[in-house]
Amino acid sequence: MNLFKWGSSSLPGHIVLWELIFSTSGFLFFVAQSDSAGTLTLRVVLWTAFVWGAAGALAAIVFWYAVTLPLLVRRKGKDK
């Protein structure tokens, strides 16, 4: 099973993919912005990692229950 199929068919997969795609890119963007503004400290990096990690997990859970799970149920109903 490839990563995207696993990611689209399970809640843990959703969380992993959202962390890889959404949280990592947001974290890197904000760390780069802090560096260019001259405000990059260890505290800022740790706080940014925590916030983007929590936001990615929360977004994955909301997206799973609001969008993906109903689509999977509908697809399973059509297969019968």
VMD Tcl script that draws the C-alpha trace (Angstrom):
set ca {
  {0.00 0.00 0.00}
  {1.52 3.33 -0.94}
  {1.69 6.34 1.36}
  {-1.10 8.34 -0.26}
  {-3.55 5.43 -0.31}
  {-2.84 4.74 3.35}
  {-3.10 8.46 4.10}
  {-6.47 8.78 2.44}
  {-7.98 5.68 4.03}
  {-7.15 6.06 7.74}
  {-7.08 8.72 10.43}
  {-3.43 8.04 11.40}
  {-2.54 8.31 7.71}
  {-4.33 11.65 7.48}
  {-2.40 12.95 10.47}
  {0.95 11.83 9.04}
  {0.27 13.36 5.63}
  {-1.00 16.65 7.08}
  {2.08 16.85 9.30}
  {4.37 16.17 6.34}
  {2.69 18.53 3.90}
  {0.95 21.27 5.91}
  {2.89 21.49 9.16}
  {6.39 21.06 7.76}
  {5.93 23.69 5.07}
  {4.33 26.16 7.49}
  {7.05 25.58 10.07}
  {9.83 26.13 7.53}
  {8.14 29.28 6.19}
  {7.76 30.87 9.61}
  {11.26 29.93 10.71}
  {12.62 31.54 7.53}
  {10.51 34.65 8.18}
  {11.79 34.88 11.75}
  {15.35 34.47 10.54}
  {15.02 37.22 7.96}
  {13.45 39.52 10.56}
  {16.29 38.80 12.97}
  {14.01 37.38 15.68}
  {14.96 33.71 15.41}
  {15.70 32.16 18.79}
  {15.45 28.63 20.13}
  {12.24 29.61 21.92}
  {10.67 30.84 18.68}
  {11.67 27.63 16.86}
  {10.23 25.38 19.57}
  {7.01 27.39 19.84}
  {6.59 27.42 16.05}
  {7.15 23.66 15.88}
  {4.55 23.09 18.61}
  {1.95 25.37 17.05}
  {2.33 24.00 13.51}
  {2.37 20.42 14.78}
  {-0.82 20.94 16.77}
  {-2.47 22.82 13.90}
  {-1.60 20.06 11.45}
  {-2.99 17.33 13.70}
  {-6.16 19.30 14.41}
  {-6.69 20.09 10.73}
  {-6.19 16.42 9.83}
  {-8.76 15.27 12.38}
  {-11.34 17.84 11.29}
  {-10.76 17.07 7.61}
  {-11.03 13.32 8.28}
  {-14.42 13.57 9.98}
  {-15.86 16.38 7.86}
  {-14.74 15.37 4.37}
  {-12.92 12.07 3.98}
  {-14.99 9.74 6.15}
  {-18.31 10.70 4.46}
  {-16.68 10.23 1.05}
  {-15.37 6.79 2.03}
  {-18.81 5.77 3.31}
  {-20.43 6.98 0.10}
  {-17.85 5.15 -2.02}
  {-18.37 1.94 -0.04}
  {-22.13 2.23 -0.65}
  {-21.62 2.55 -4.41}
  {-19.37 -0.53 -4.55}
  {-22.17 -2.80 -3.31}
}
mol new
graphics top color blue
foreach p $ca { graphics top sphere $p radius 0.5 }
foreach p [lrange $ca 0 end-1] q [lrange $ca 1 end] { graphics top cylinder $p $q radius 0.2 }
display resetview
